[in-house]
């Protein structure tokens, strides 16, 4: 059974200031996620599921989904605030979804095969998808999941600070822990964070999570359990979020299995700030000129 690709596209894109998931960056208006879909198809993935918000459905289908519906099976899932909440109180002023782990949980009823999860607005590169496919086909099981990691130095923005899931990895390549570090940037040649955690300075090779995860369907029941625990403590908070790294971290701490960190040789890039868009377009053109991608992805 071929693995499935889940694309997280329900975010508000607050720092970017627009619905960047459907903004065109390629020469024929291709979105960043279309390059991920292209890489997934040629790596062997059999289906793509987009997690979106209901109000974006029509524009999303017409601007993105229709381009490759004849090349791979496409499905849509809506991340709604009341999904899996079991009657918990939801603040009247809450507008944001519950976070990435809740988004993944919303696919539980339609996934029965190993699957990968990515952000819609990050470029991951072909090597990442080939490695994810190989892991999902041969190594994944209910006690072995994986994360595609990138050197932290390759995930920074020159236009402002970024938040990253910084990984602590053992000698066997297993994730020990992952912590969300905020306001990371390069200062005086060193990668530093401006939060209150340690360490303050990171090596360039420190592995960072860009939210490219590989799971089996066994993760759903465990995620549901943790989400209910999260709601007991945070349901009345209008800004609290339930993240995939929190699920992975707890999975490891409870010794339920391991999360492999598979390092990618691909160059990551993404759009955190509007100013990043120029560099993203230039990077895509460079890959096209080197024949990594065709000029028109879906021609």
C-alpha positions as YAML, in Angstrom:
chain: A
units: angstrom
residues:
- id: 1
  name: UNK
  ca: [0.00, 0.00, 0.00]
- id: 2
  name: UNK
  ca: [1.48, 3.34, -1.06]
- id: 3
  name: UNK
  ca: [1.97, 5.98, 1.65]
- id: 4
  name: UNK
  ca: [-0.13, 9.13, 1.85]
- id: 5
  name: UNK
  ca: [1.05, 12.73, 2.07]
- id: 6
  name: UNK
  ca: [-0.83, 15.04, 4.46]
- id: 7
  name: UNK
  ca: [-0.41, 18.76, 3.78]
- id: 8
  name: UNK
  ca: [-1.08, 21.20, 6.62]
- id: 9
  name: UNK
  ca: [-2.73, 24.21, 4.98]
- id: 10
  name: UNK
  ca: [-5.22, 25.45, 7.58]
- id: 11
  name: UNK
  ca: [-3.00, 28.10, 9.18]
- id: 12
  name: UNK
  ca: [-3.82, 31.77, 9.32]
- id: 13
  name: UNK
  ca: [-0.41, 32.89, 7.94]
- id: 14
  name: UNK
  ca: [-0.44, 35.80, 10.37]
- id: 15
  name: UNK
  ca: [3.21, 36.83, 10.07]
- id: 16
  name: UNK
  ca: [3.14, 36.65, 6.28]
- id: 17
  name: UNK
  ca: [0.01, 38.79, 6.08]
- id: 18
  name: UNK
  ca: [-1.93, 36.83, 3.44]
- id: 19
  name: UNK
  ca: [-3.06, 33.35, 2.51]
- id: 20
  name: UNK
  ca: [0.43, 32.31, 1.43]
- id: 21
  name: UNK
  ca: [-0.62, 28.69, 0.91]
- id: 22
  name: UNK
  ca: [-2.14, 29.61, -2.47]
- id: 23
  name: UNK
  ca: [0.31, 32.30, -3.55]
- id: 24
  name: UNK
  ca: [2.21, 31.53, -6.74]
- id: 25
  name: UNK
  ca: [6.02, 31.40, -6.60]
- id: 26
  name: UNK
  ca: [6.86, 29.29, -9.67]
- id: 27
  name: UNK
  ca: [7.07, 30.64, -13.24]
- id: 28
  name: UNK
  ca: [3.53, 29.44, -14.04]
- id: 29
  name: UNK
  ca: [2.05, 30.47, -10.70]
- id: 30
  name: UNK
  ca: [2.94, 27.25, -8.88]
- id: 31
  name: UNK
  ca: [2.58, 27.38, -5.12]
- id: 32
  name: UNK
  ca: [5.35, 26.08, -2.86]
- id: 33
  name: UNK
  ca: [3.23, 23.05, -1.96]
- id: 34
  name: UNK
  ca: [2.94, 22.06, -5.62]
- id: 35
  name: UNK
  ca: [6.66, 21.32, -5.67]
- id: 36
  name: UNK
  ca: [6.10, 19.08, -2.65]
- id: 37
  name: UNK
  ca: [3.25, 17.30, -4.43]
- id: 38
  name: UNK
  ca: [5.45, 16.87, -7.51]
- id: 39
  name: UNK
  ca: [8.24, 15.37, -5.38]
- id: 40
  name: UNK
  ca: [5.78, 13.13, -3.56]
- id: 41
  name: UNK
  ca: [4.36, 11.77, -6.82]
- id: 42
  name: UNK
  ca: [7.76, 10.94, -8.29]
- id: 43
  name: UNK
  ca: [8.87, 9.38, -4.99]
- id: 44
  name: UNK
  ca: [5.90, 6.97, -5.02]
- id: 45
  name: UNK
  ca: [3.24, 8.44, -2.72]
- id: 46
  name: UNK
  ca: [-0.25, 7.37, -3.72]
- id: 47
  name: UNK
  ca: [-2.51, 10.04, -2.24]
- id: 48
  name: UNK
  ca: [-2.43, 13.59, -0.95]
- id: 49
  name: UNK
  ca: [-4.75, 14.95, 1.73]
- id: 50
  name: UNK
  ca: [-5.04, 18.70, 2.22]
- id: 51
  name: UNK
  ca: [-6.08, 19.94, 5.65]
- id: 52
  name: UNK
  ca: [-7.77, 23.28, 5.10]
- id: 53
  name: UNK
  ca: [-10.36, 25.53, 6.67]
- id: 54
  name: UNK
  ca: [-13.86, 25.25, 5.30]
- id: 55
  name: UNK
  ca: [-14.01, 28.89, 4.23]
- id: 56
  name: UNK
  ca: [-10.96, 28.38, 1.98]
- id: 57
  name: UNK
  ca: [-12.33, 25.31, 0.20]
- id: 58
  name: UNK
  ca: [-13.52, 26.79, -3.10]
- id: 59
  name: UNK
  ca: [-10.46, 28.94, -3.71]
- id: 60
  name: UNK
  ca: [-8.13, 26.14, -2.66]
- id: 61
  name: UNK
  ca: [-9.71, 23.57, -4.96]
- id: 62
  name: UNK
  ca: [-9.71, 25.93, -7.97]
- id: 63
  name: UNK
  ca: [-6.27, 27.44, -7.44]
- id: 64
  name: UNK
  ca: [-4.36, 24.33, -6.31]
- id: 65
  name: UNK
  ca: [-6.12, 20.98, -6.20]
- id: 66
  name: UNK
  ca: [-7.48, 20.87, -9.72]
- id: 67
  name: UNK
  ca: [-3.98, 21.11, -11.21]
- id: 68
  name: UNK
  ca: [-2.95, 17.55, -10.36]
- id: 69
  name: UNK
  ca: [-6.15, 15.66, -9.56]
- id: 70
  name: UNK
  ca: [-5.46, 13.49, -12.63]
- id: 71
  name: UNK
  ca: [-1.97, 12.60, -11.39]
- id: 72
  name: UNK
  ca: [-2.59, 11.56, -7.77]
- id: 73
  name: UNK
  ca: [-5.61, 10.84, -5.59]
- id: 74
  name: UNK
  ca: [-6.63, 14.05, -3.79]
- id: 75
  name: UNK
  ca: [-8.80, 14.43, -0.69]
- id: 76
  name: UNK
  ca: [-9.70, 17.35, 1.58]
- id: 77
  name: UNK
  ca: [-10.19, 17.47, 5.34]
- id: 78
  name: UNK
  ca: [-11.48, 20.46, 7.29]
- id: 79
  name: UNK
  ca: [-9.90, 21.39, 10.60]
- id: 80
  name: UNK
  ca: [-12.84, 22.61, 12.64]
- id: 81
  name: UNK
  ca: [-12.64, 23.96, 16.18]
- id: 82
  name: UNK
  ca: [-15.12, 21.41, 17.53]
- id: 83
  name: UNK
  ca: [-13.45, 18.34, 15.98]
- id: 84
  name: UNK
  ca: [-12.52, 15.76, 18.65]
- id: 85
  name: UNK
  ca: [-13.29, 18.21, 21.47]
- id: 86
  name: UNK
  ca: [-16.00, 15.98, 22.97]
- id: 87
  name: UNK
  ca: [-18.04, 18.92, 24.20]
- id: 88
  name: UNK
  ca: [-15.17, 20.89, 25.76]
- id: 89
  name: UNK
  ca: [-15.75, 24.62, 26.15]
- id: 90
  name: UNK
  ca: [-14.38, 26.68, 23.25]
- id: 91
  name: UNK
  ca: [-13.72, 30.37, 23.94]
- id: 92
  name: UNK
  ca: [-16.04, 32.64, 21.96]
- id: 93
  name: UNK
  ca: [-13.06, 34.76, 20.85]
- id: 94
  name: UNK
  ca: [-10.99, 31.83, 19.59]
- id: 95
  name: UNK
  ca: [-10.40, 32.03, 15.83]
- id: 96
  name: UNK
  ca: [-7.21, 29.96, 15.36]
- id: 97
  name: UNK
  ca: [-7.34, 26.20, 14.85]
- id: 98
  name: UNK
  ca: [-6.08, 24.03, 17.71]
- id: 99
  name: UNK
  ca: [-2.66, 23.45, 16.14]
- id: 100
  name: UNK
  ca: [-0.81, 20.99, 13.93]
- id: 101
  name: UNK
  ca: [-1.34, 17.81, 15.99]
- id: 102
  name: UNK
  ca: [-5.08, 18.48, 16.07]
- id: 103
  name: UNK
  ca: [-4.98, 19.00, 12.30]
- id: 104
  name: UNK
  ca: [-3.40, 15.58, 11.82]
- id: 105
  name: UNK
  ca: [-6.02, 14.06, 14.11]
- id: 106
  name: UNK
  ca: [-8.72, 15.36, 11.76]
- id: 107
  name: UNK
  ca: [-7.50, 12.89, 9.09]
- id: 108
  name: UNK
  ca: [-7.94, 9.83, 11.32]
- id: 109
  name: UNK
  ca: [-11.11, 8.59, 9.63]
- id: 110
  name: UNK
  ca: [-9.64, 8.48, 6.12]
- id: 111
  name: UNK
  ca: [-6.07, 7.23, 6.64]
- id: 112
  name: UNK
  ca: [-5.31, 3.52, 6.99]
- id: 113
  name: UNK
  ca: [-1.78, 3.49, 5.59]
- id: 114
  name: UNK
  ca: [1.60, 4.95, 6.62]
- id: 115
  name: UNK
  ca: [1.70, 8.68, 5.99]
- id: 116
  name: UNK
  ca: [3.91, 11.76, 6.01]
- id: 117
  name: UNK
  ca: [2.96, 15.23, 7.21]
- id: 118
  name: UNK
  ca: [4.34, 18.50, 5.85]
- id: 119
  name: UNK
  ca: [3.62, 22.23, 5.99]
- id: 120
  name: UNK
  ca: [2.06, 23.78, 2.89]
- id: 121
  name: UNK
  ca: [4.39, 26.77, 2.91]
- id: 122
  name: UNK
  ca: [7.77, 25.03, 3.21]
- id: 123
  name: UNK
  ca: [9.93, 23.72, 0.38]
- id: 124
  name: UNK
  ca: [11.49, 20.38, 1.40]
- id: 125
  name: UNK
  ca: [13.25, 19.08, -1.70]
- id: 126
  name: UNK
  ca: [13.22, 15.75, -3.54]
- id: 127
  name: UNK
  ca: [15.74, 13.97, -1.28]
- id: 128
  name: UNK
  ca: [13.42, 14.46, 1.69]
- id: 129
  name: UNK
  ca: [10.47, 12.83, -0.05]
- id: 130
  name: UNK
  ca: [12.51, 9.89, -1.31]
- id: 131
  name: UNK
  ca: [13.81, 9.24, 2.21]
- id: 132
  name: UNK
  ca: [10.35, 9.61, 3.71]
- id: 133
  name: UNK
  ca: [8.89, 7.18, 1.16]
- id: 134
  name: UNK
  ca: [11.63, 4.62, 1.84]
- id: 135
  name: UNK
  ca: [11.10, 4.85, 5.60]
- id: 136
  name: UNK
  ca: [7.32, 4.57, 5.37]
- id: 137
  name: UNK
  ca: [7.49, 1.57, 3.04]
- id: 138
  name: UNK
  ca: [10.16, -0.40, 4.90]
- id: 139
  name: UNK
  ca: [10.76, 0.75, 8.48]
- id: 140
  name: UNK
  ca: [7.69, 2.44, 9.95]
- id: 141
  name: UNK
  ca: [5.54, 0.64, 12.52]
- id: 142
  name: UNK
  ca: [3.56, 1.51, 15.64]
- id: 143
  name: UNK
  ca: [6.75, 1.91, 17.68]
- id: 144
  name: UNK
  ca: [8.96, 3.51, 15.03]
- id: 145
  name: UNK
  ca: [8.12, 6.90, 13.56]
- id: 146
  name: UNK
  ca: [10.41, 9.43, 11.92]
- id: 147
  name: UNK
  ca: [11.22, 13.09, 11.41]
- id: 148
  name: UNK
  ca: [13.01, 14.50, 8.37]
- id: 149
  name: UNK
  ca: [15.62, 16.84, 9.84]
- id: 150
  name: UNK
  ca: [17.49, 19.81, 8.38]
- id: 151
  name: UNK
  ca: [20.63, 21.61, 9.56]
- id: 152
  name: UNK
  ca: [19.44, 24.62, 11.56]
- id: 153
  name: UNK
  ca: [21.70, 26.88, 9.51]
- id: 154
  name: UNK
  ca: [19.61, 26.06, 6.42]
- id: 155
  name: UNK
  ca: [16.33, 27.11, 7.99]
- id: 156
  name: UNK
  ca: [16.94, 30.75, 8.94]
- id: 157
  name: UNK
  ca: [15.48, 33.91, 7.41]
- id: 158
  name: UNK
  ca: [17.52, 37.00, 6.62]
- id: 159
  name: UNK
  ca: [14.43, 39.15, 7.24]
- id: 160
  name: UNK
  ca: [13.68, 38.37, 10.88]
- id: 161
  name: UNK
  ca: [13.74, 35.77, 13.62]
- id: 162
  name: UNK
  ca: [12.18, 32.32, 13.25]
- id: 163
  name: UNK
  ca: [10.75, 29.69, 15.58]
- id: 164
  name: UNK
  ca: [12.10, 26.17, 15.16]
- id: 165
  name: UNK
  ca: [11.70, 22.74, 16.70]
- id: 166
  name: UNK
  ca: [15.30, 22.11, 17.80]
- id: 167
  name: UNK
  ca: [16.18, 18.42, 18.05]
- id: 168
  name: UNK
  ca: [18.35, 16.57, 20.55]
- id: 169
  name: UNK
  ca: [19.50, 13.37, 18.82]
- id: 170
  name: UNK
  ca: [21.32, 10.32, 20.25]
- id: 171
  name: UNK
  ca: [24.19, 8.34, 18.67]
- id: 172
  name: UNK
  ca: [21.72, 5.96, 16.98]
- id: 173
  name: UNK
  ca: [19.95, 8.81, 15.22]
- id: 174
  name: UNK
  ca: [16.91, 8.67, 17.48]
- id: 175
  name: UNK
  ca: [15.19, 11.79, 18.71]
- id: 176
  name: UNK
  ca: [15.78, 12.33, 22.44]
- id: 177
  name: UNK
  ca: [13.68, 15.46, 22.70]
- id: 178
  name: UNK
  ca: [12.41, 18.33, 20.63]
- id: 179
  name: UNK
  ca: [11.81, 21.81, 21.96]
- id: 180
  name: UNK
  ca: [10.16, 24.77, 20.33]
- id: 181
  name: UNK
  ca: [12.73, 27.57, 20.38]
- id: 182
  name: UNK
  ca: [11.64, 31.07, 19.48]
- id: 183
  name: UNK
  ca: [13.28, 34.17, 17.97]
- id: 184
  name: UNK
  ca: [16.23, 32.34, 16.41]
- id: 185
  name: UNK
  ca: [18.58, 34.28, 14.16]
- id: 186
  name: UNK
  ca: [22.25, 34.58, 13.25]
- id: 187
  name: UNK
  ca: [23.96, 37.29, 15.30]
- id: 188
  name: UNK
  ca: [27.68, 38.05, 14.90]
- id: 189
  name: UNK
  ca: [28.11, 34.83, 12.95]
- id: 190
  name: UNK
  ca: [26.46, 32.62, 15.57]
- id: 191
  name: UNK
  ca: [22.99, 31.09, 15.56]
- id: 192
  name: UNK
  ca: [21.28, 32.26, 18.73]
- id: 193
  name: UNK
  ca: [17.84, 32.23, 20.30]
- id: 194
  name: UNK
  ca: [16.33, 35.10, 22.28]
- id: 195
  name: UNK
  ca: [14.13, 32.94, 24.51]
- id: 196
  name: UNK
  ca: [14.77, 31.93, 28.12]
- id: 197
  name: UNK
  ca: [15.86, 28.34, 27.41]
- id: 198
  name: UNK
  ca: [19.29, 26.75, 27.10]
- id: 199
  name: UNK
  ca: [21.42, 26.46, 25.09]
- id: 200
  name: UNK
  ca: [21.41, 30.00, 23.76]
- id: 201
  name: UNK
  ca: [23.86, 29.28, 20.92]
- id: 202
  name: UNK
  ca: [23.53, 26.44, 18.39]
- id: 203
  name: UNK
  ca: [25.94, 24.85, 15.94]
- id: 204
  name: UNK
  ca: [25.09, 25.14, 12.25]
- id: 205
  name: UNK
  ca: [24.59, 21.37, 12.06]
- id: 206
  name: UNK
  ca: [22.02, 21.22, 14.87]
- id: 207
  name: UNK
  ca: [19.05, 19.28, 13.51]
- id: 208
  name: UNK
  ca: [15.83, 21.25, 13.17]
- id: 209
  name: UNK
  ca: [12.33, 20.04, 12.56]
- id: 210
  name: UNK
  ca: [10.48, 21.72, 9.72]
- id: 211
  name: UNK
  ca: [7.37, 19.69, 10.49]
- id: 212
  name: UNK
  ca: [8.07, 16.84, 8.05]
- id: 213
  name: UNK
  ca: [6.91, 13.78, 9.99]
- id: 214
  name: UNK
  ca: [6.42, 10.11, 9.14]
- id: 215
  name: UNK
  ca: [3.81, 8.09, 11.03]
- id: 216
  name: UNK
  ca: [1.67, 4.99, 10.95]
- id: 217
  name: UNK
  ca: [-2.08, 5.18, 11.72]
- id: 218
  name: UNK
  ca: [-1.37, 3.93, 15.26]
- id: 219
  name: UNK
  ca: [-0.45, 7.53, 16.10]
- id: 220
  name: UNK
  ca: [-4.10, 8.65, 15.92]
- id: 221
  name: UNK
  ca: [-5.33, 6.96, 19.07]
- id: 222
  name: UNK
  ca: [-2.35, 8.23, 21.04]
- id: 223
  name: UNK
  ca: [-2.79, 11.76, 19.67]
- id: 224
  name: UNK
  ca: [-6.47, 11.70, 20.60]
- id: 225
  name: UNK
  ca: [-5.57, 10.78, 24.19]
- id: 226
  name: UNK
  ca: [-3.06, 13.62, 24.46]
- id: 227
  name: UNK
  ca: [-5.45, 16.10, 22.86]
- id: 228
  name: UNK
  ca: [-8.10, 15.37, 25.48]
- id: 229
  name: UNK
  ca: [-5.48, 15.94, 28.19]
- id: 230
  name: UNK
  ca: [-4.49, 19.18, 26.47]
- id: 231
  name: UNK
  ca: [-8.09, 20.39, 26.39]
- id: 232
  name: UNK
  ca: [-8.55, 19.80, 30.11]
- id: 233
  name: UNK
  ca: [-5.81, 22.35, 30.75]
- id: 234
  name: UNK
  ca: [-6.15, 24.70, 27.80]
- id: 235
  name: UNK
  ca: [-9.68, 24.60, 26.36]
- id: 236
  name: UNK
  ca: [-10.54, 28.08, 27.64]
- id: 237
  name: UNK
  ca: [-7.36, 29.68, 26.38]
- id: 238
  name: UNK
  ca: [-7.99, 31.47, 23.05]
- id: 239
  name: UNK
  ca: [-4.42, 31.08, 21.78]
- id: 240
  name: UNK
  ca: [-3.20, 27.70, 23.09]
- id: 241
  name: UNK
  ca: [-2.15, 25.18, 20.43]
- id: 242
  name: UNK
  ca: [-1.54, 21.44, 20.34]
- id: 243
  name: UNK
  ca: [1.59, 20.76, 18.27]
- id: 244
  name: UNK
  ca: [2.99, 17.63, 16.61]
- id: 245
  name: UNK
  ca: [6.37, 18.00, 18.39]
- id: 246
  name: UNK
  ca: [4.53, 17.81, 21.73]
- id: 247
  name: UNK
  ca: [3.04, 14.46, 20.71]
- id: 248
  name: UNK
  ca: [6.43, 13.15, 19.55]
- id: 249
  name: UNK
  ca: [8.12, 14.37, 22.71]
- id: 250
  name: UNK
  ca: [5.57, 12.65, 24.95]
- id: 251
  name: UNK
  ca: [5.73, 9.47, 22.84]
- id: 252
  name: UNK
  ca: [9.47, 9.30, 23.53]
- id: 253
  name: UNK
  ca: [9.21, 10.19, 27.23]
- id: 254
  name: UNK
  ca: [6.64, 7.44, 27.80]
- id: 255
  name: UNK
  ca: [9.00, 4.97, 26.05]
- id: 256
  name: UNK
  ca: [6.33, 3.90, 23.58]
- id: 257
  name: UNK
  ca: [8.93, 3.71, 20.82]
- id: 258
  name: UNK
  ca: [11.43, 5.78, 18.90]
- id: 259
  name: UNK
  ca: [11.35, 8.66, 16.46]
- id: 260
  name: UNK
  ca: [14.16, 8.41, 13.93]
- id: 261
  name: UNK
  ca: [15.74, 11.66, 12.74]
- id: 262
  name: UNK
  ca: [16.51, 11.23, 9.04]
- id: 263
  name: UNK
  ca: [18.79, 14.00, 7.84]
- id: 264
  name: UNK
  ca: [17.98, 15.43, 4.43]
- id: 265
  name: UNK
  ca: [20.53, 16.66, 1.93]
- id: 266
  name: UNK
  ca: [17.89, 18.87, 0.29]
- id: 267
  name: UNK
  ca: [17.97, 22.62, 0.72]
- id: 268
  name: UNK
  ca: [15.00, 23.83, 2.74]
- id: 269
  name: UNK
  ca: [13.44, 27.22, 2.18]
- id: 270
  name: UNK
  ca: [10.18, 28.84, 3.11]
- id: 271
  name: UNK
  ca: [8.21, 32.03, 3.43]
- id: 272
  name: UNK
  ca: [7.93, 33.38, 6.94]
- id: 273
  name: UNK
  ca: [7.98, 37.06, 6.00]
- id: 274
  name: UNK
  ca: [6.85, 38.78, 2.81]
- id: 275
  name: UNK
  ca: [10.45, 39.74, 2.14]
- id: 276
  name: UNK
  ca: [11.33, 36.02, 1.85]
- id: 277
  name: UNK
  ca: [9.24, 35.71, -1.32]
- id: 278
  name: UNK
  ca: [11.93, 37.13, -3.64]
- id: 279
  name: UNK
  ca: [14.52, 34.62, -2.42]
- id: 280
  name: UNK
  ca: [12.06, 31.73, -2.73]
- id: 281
  name: UNK
  ca: [11.27, 32.61, -6.35]
- id: 282
  name: UNK
  ca: [14.99, 32.87, -7.13]
- id: 283
  name: UNK
  ca: [15.71, 29.50, -5.49]
- id: 284
  name: UNK
  ca: [12.97, 27.81, -7.50]
- id: 285
  name: UNK
  ca: [14.27, 29.29, -10.75]
- id: 286
  name: UNK
  ca: [17.76, 28.01, -9.92]
- id: 287
  name: UNK
  ca: [16.37, 24.49, -9.40]
- id: 288
  name: UNK
  ca: [14.47, 24.72, -12.69]
- id: 289
  name: UNK
  ca: [17.58, 25.85, -14.55]
- id: 290
  name: UNK
  ca: [19.49, 22.88, -13.07]
- id: 291
  name: UNK
  ca: [16.73, 20.55, -14.38]
- id: 292
  name: UNK
  ca: [15.59, 19.49, -10.92]
- id: 293
  name: UNK
  ca: [12.06, 20.53, -11.90]
- id: 294
  name: UNK
  ca: [10.38, 21.28, -15.23]
- id: 295
  name: UNK
  ca: [9.53, 24.90, -15.90]
- id: 296
  name: UNK
  ca: [5.82, 24.03, -15.97]
- id: 297
  name: UNK
  ca: [5.19, 21.36, -13.32]
- id: 298
  name: UNK
  ca: [1.88, 20.04, -14.67]
- id: 299
  name: UNK
  ca: [2.22, 20.47, -18.41]
...
